[in-house]
């Protein structure tokens, strides 16, 4: 038998409080840009600014370029969502006429500078030490070297000048909540295999059973991460502007809701033996509890309950996001035919029968380019 590594009730409460804190911070960011979050909110008057045409057209391309740059510097890919949040909010605060008549060159400078700021603030710029192999792999960068990525279109002074404008425009609010950090926080509330045994007063698992349960837990996390990253890149997914996906609540397509839907979809794609019904229920209960804590402490907006949607797995808005992500999911990209060997956790889960029919289900609609496409080094020189 294997000794159990079980979290205390205090540690679980801390995980739930962490989610509540993220939801509170997310609300503060969206409230600063979204008319639906104002204290004068009325359900019948929920107009949002339309997503600018230039931004709607170039946003998917910029996402792909962001990922290539981040992968080139071997930084955490969550930086991409932070950079795009800067871009979205920068355009939101500009007069619509300024955005409508903005040149492509200016748009590219805004996007490039937003990524530079996000990398500088959240990506790290250190080489690390022998105990930090991930940091050792990171490539350092500076504004002069970063400007070279524009292939002569911009010089360092252009980026630094735009950096000052972005800081001023965003009022130095540079730590937004993203779908990826919500996903990590949500998964922190997910009961581990050891915790599930403790909750049900079951004996300790054998090494074989524990290894299988841990694999399922790990695959759930990684599959959810992939789905959330995919969702963030879907065209017009932004809480700051009105798009085809906007709902009647300010968090209909907010990062917290995207992460919630992504994890639920990942659960739907796995068998009940890999992720038990009780494990799913506990996750849903803990996220709901975190939102209740946040609502009780939120005093700034009396009509919060009318403007902010509750986390419930069967709500129409949640189901729409899940279906949207699933529509863009390509199983073959998660289970490549070669190159990773049989030790890849998704391949092991596939061989162990942990994925169900929904994972393999195909859609007839066209698929977008994968955000994980490899970087061609010569393009970056």
N, C-alpha and C positions, 0 to 999 in steps of 0.2 A: 504494500500500500504506500501511497505518497502523502507526505505531510501537507495539510491544506494551508493555503495562503489566503486568508479570509479578511476582508476589510471590516473594520468596526463600523457601528452605526454612525459614529461621529465622522468617519471618512466619507460615508455615503452622503451624509448631510452636507459636508463640504462640497462634494461634487454637485449636489443639487443647488447649493448657494452660488456656485460658480456659474451654472447655467442662468440663474436668475440675474446675476450681475451682467452677463453678456446681453441678455434680453433688455435690461435697463439701458445699457450703453447703446445698443442698436436703436432703441426707441428715441434716445436723445439725438442721435445722428439723423435719423429719418425725420424726426420732428422739426429739425432745423431746416429742412429742405422740402418737406412734403406738406402741402396744404391740408391734407386729411388729418394731420396730427396736431393742428392748432387747437387752442382752447375753445375756439368758436366753431368747431367742427359740427356739421349737420349732415346726416346721412343722405339728404336729398341734394346736397351741394358738395359733391365730391370730385370736382373737376381737377385734373392734373395737367401740367404742361405736356404737350406732345413731344415725343422723342424727336429731336432735330433730324432732318433728313440726312445731312452729312454724317452725323454720328450714327444713325441707323445703318447707313450704307457701309461705313468703314469700321464699325465696332468689331464685327467678327474677324476681319483681317488683322486688326490691331491685337486682338486676343492671341491669334496664332503667332504674330511677331513677338509679342511679350513672352510667350512660352519658349520660343527659340532662344531669346536673349537670356532668360533665366536658366535654361538648360545649359547654355554655353558657359555661364559663370558658375554652374553647379550650385545654385542657390535653392532655397526652399520654394516650391512652386506656388505656395499660398501667397507669395508676394504679388503674383499676377492679379489676383482679385483685389488686393489693396490698391494697386496702381490704377485699375479700371474704376474703382470707387472714386479716386481722385479725379479722373477724367469726367465721370458722370456728374459729380457735384460741381466741378469747375464750369461745365457747360450749363448746368442748371441755374447757376448764379449770374450768368451773363444775360444781357438783354437778348430776346429772341432774334432781333434783327442782326445783332453782331454774330450770332451763330449761323444764321441762314446765309450770310454773305462772307463767311470765313473761307479763306483760301485753303487748299489742300496742304500747302506748306505749313501754314499756321497750325492747322489741325495736327499734323504730324509732330510739330514741335511741342504742342501741348501733351500729346500722348507720350512722346519720348521722354520729356522732362518728368512727367508723372511716374513713369517707370524708374527713372533715375532716382527720384526722391524715395520711392517705395523700397528700392534696393538699398539705398543708403540708410534708411531708418529701420528697416525690418529684415533685410537680407543678410546683414553681417558683412564685414569687410576685413576679416582677420584670417590668418592662415592656420590658426589652431596649434595644438601640440600633439605629442605622440599618443595621448589618451583620447584625442578627438579626431578619429579618422575622417569623419565627414568634413570637418573644418579644414583638414589638411588638403582635401580635394578642391576646396573653393578657390576660385581665381579672383585676385584682387582687382579693383577697378578704380578709376578716378575720372573726373569730368573730362579731362583731355582725351583719355582713351575712349570714354563713352561717346564723345562727339564724333569719333572716327567711324562709329557704326552707322552714321548718317551718310557716309560716303561723300563727304565734302559739302553736304547741304547745310549743315550747321557747324558753328564754331563754339568753343566752350562758353564764351560770353553770351551767346544766344540761349543756351541752356540755363545759365545762372540767372539771366534776366527773367526768363519765364518761371524759374523756380521761385523767385521773389513774388511774382504775380500770383502764382498758385497758392503759396502760403497765405498771402493777403486775402485772396478770394475765398479760401476755405477757412479763414479765421484760425489758422494753425490747428485745426482739428484733423490730425493726421493718423489717428489710431482707430479706424473704423472696424466694426465687426464684420467678418466675412463668413461665407458659408462654410469654408474649410475649418475655421476656428470653432464655429458652432458645432460642426460635425465631431471634432475632437472632444469638445466639451460634453456633447450628448453621449458619445461612446464611453466617456468617463463614468456615466451613471448606469451603463449596461452591466448587469450582474455577470461576474466571471463564473467559470465552471465550478470553482471552489465555493463561491458564494451561493450558487444555486443548491449545492449539496447541503450547505449549512442552513439555508432557508427552509429546506424540506426535511431537515434532520436525517439526512441520508448518510450512510457510512462513506468514508473516504474512497475515492475512485482508485482503481488499479492504474498502473502506469500506462497501460495500453488505452484504457478508456479516457484517462485524463489527457493523454496526448491527442486523442481524436477530438475531445471537447475543446481543447485549446486551439487546435487547428481551425475548427469551425468558428471560434471566437475571432481568431486572427483574420480569417478569410472574410468574415462579415465586416470587420473594420476596413479592410483593404478594398473590398467591393464597394462599400458605402463611399469611401474616399474617391474611388474612380467615378462613381455615378454623380457625386456632388460636383466634382471637377468638370465633368461633362455638362452638367446642368448650367454651371456658371457661364459656359461658352455658348450656350444656345442663344440664337439671335433674339434681341429685344428683352432679355431677362434683366431687368433693372427696376428697383423700387422707387426710383426718383422721377420717372417720367411715365406718361400714359402710353401703354403699348397694347397689343392684342391680348397679352396675358394678364394685364392689370385687373384686379378684382375690386370689390367694394371696401376692402379693409386695407389699412396702410401696410400690413405685413403679408399681403396675399402672395407676393413674390419676393419678400425680404430674405436676406441670407439665412435667418433662423428657420424660415419655413422651407426653403430649398433644402437645407441640411436635414430637416425633419423628414421631408418627403423622400429624400435620397436614401436615408437609413431604412425607412419603412419599405421602400422598393427592394433594397438589398435583402431584407428579411423575407420579402415575398419570393425572392429568387432562390431561397435556400430551403431545404427540407425541414420538417418539424423535428427531426432527430438532430439536425445540425444546430438549429436555433429553436428551442422549445417554445411552446405556446406561453408557458409561464414566464419565460425570459422576455418574450415580446411584451407581455402585459406589464411586467415590472418596469421595463423601459418607458412605456407609454405613461404609466402612473407617475414616474419620477419627473419626466419632462413636464407633465401637467402640473405637478406640485411646484416645480420651479417657476412656472408662469404665474401660478396663484400667489406665490411669495412676492414676485415682482409687482403684480397688480395691487396687492395690499399696501406695498410701500410707495407706489407711484401716486403722488399728490398733485402733480403739475397739470394734469388734464382731467377734468371731471367726467368727460364723455369717453374716457379710454375704452370702456367696455363696448361702446358702439363702433369705435374706429379700429380696434385691434382684435383680430380673429384669434380665437382659442385654438390650441393645439389638440386636434381630435383626428384620429386616423381616417375616419369615414366622411369628413367634411368634403364637400364638392371641390373646393379650391385645392385641397391636398391631393385628392384623386387626380385632378387635372395636371398638377405638377408631376406626379408619379407617371402618368401616361405619357406626358411630354418627354420626360427623361427616357422612359422605356422605348419610345419611338425612335430615339436617337442612339440607342445602345446597340452595339454590334458585338455579339459573343466572340467572334473570331479574333477581335482585337484583344480580348482578355485571355483567350486560349489560343495563342499562336501555334502554328504547326511545328515550328522548330526554333532553335536558337536559345531557348531558356532551359532545356533539359526537363527532367521529371521532378526536379526539386522545387519548382515554382509552386507556391501555395495554392494558386488557382488550379493548377494541373493536378496536384495532390487531392484537392477537394473534388475535382471532376472525377478522378479515378475512384474516390471513396463514395461517390454518389451523393454528394452534399448539395448539388444544384438540382432544382426541379424544372418542370416544363417551361415555366415562365422565363427562366434564364435563357433557354435555348430558342424561345419563340422569336420568329423573324417578322419583320414588317416590310411591306411593299414600298413604302416611301423611301425617297433617296436619303442617303446618310451623309452628314457633314464630314469634313476632314477631321481626322483624329488630332486632338491637341497634343498628342505625344509623339508626333512625327519627329524623326531624328534631325538634328541640326547638321547642315553641311558646313563643315569648318571653313572651307574656302570662301563662303559667302560672308564670313564674319571678319575676314582679314582686312 
